[in-house]
Amino acid sequence: MNKIIFATGNKDKMKEIRMILSDLDVEILSMKEAGISVDIEENGTTFEENALIKANAVAAYTDAIVLADDSGLEIDYLNKEPGVYSARYMGEDTSYTIKNQNLLDRLNGVPKEQRTARFVCAIAAVLPDKETLVTRETIEGYIGFEPQGENGFGYDPIFYLPEYGCTSAELSREENEPSWKSITRNERSTHGKRFIIKEDKR
């Protein structure tokens, strides 16, 4: 069976990736499950750069397909913070309850029309022949006025999706699965291999 190694140790992310790629006849492994231990310095200035940095770092230890993502929240009023530092905002060990409240406090008194924001996700793939593919998509919304919802994680409880009339954390699994961070296959010839990563709008 073919393998895809995802460059992460995040259990929530691995659960989501396995769910998204469940239609593929491949084994989905985390770095740890693949026996790869490497410290990766995410020093890129864009989501795309960081995704590639992670994918290339893991690909150096395997001939399997490697996927990596870099995602985060951009808030226009805060000069697109936390941006590429979303996971490290206020420290990696700081709970998202605290992070979310901090962002809400910084937006205190800011009207809805100035609270525009987006989730950004860039995904990179390194194929067995070391060719790289990168894609980026965004989900537009705005920052709500209080945390709402229990179904998501991270910044989901404060990210409001106008098209759904609720926060990302209030979406049901059925609404969430085919949309945000969804990865689908399409036909693409890559040196005799047929593989593409494509992200759909949530």
Secondary structure, 3 states (H helix, E strand, C coil): CEEEEECCCCHHHHHHHHHHCCCCCEEEEECCCCCCCCCCCCCCCCHHHHHHHHHHHHHCCCCCEEEEEEEEEEEHHHCCEEHHHCCCCCCCCCCHHHHHHHHHHHCCCCCHHHCEEEEEEEEEEECCCCCEEEEEEEEEEEECCCCCCCCCCCCHHHEEECCCCEEHHHCCHHHHCCCCCCEECCCCEECCEECCCEECCC
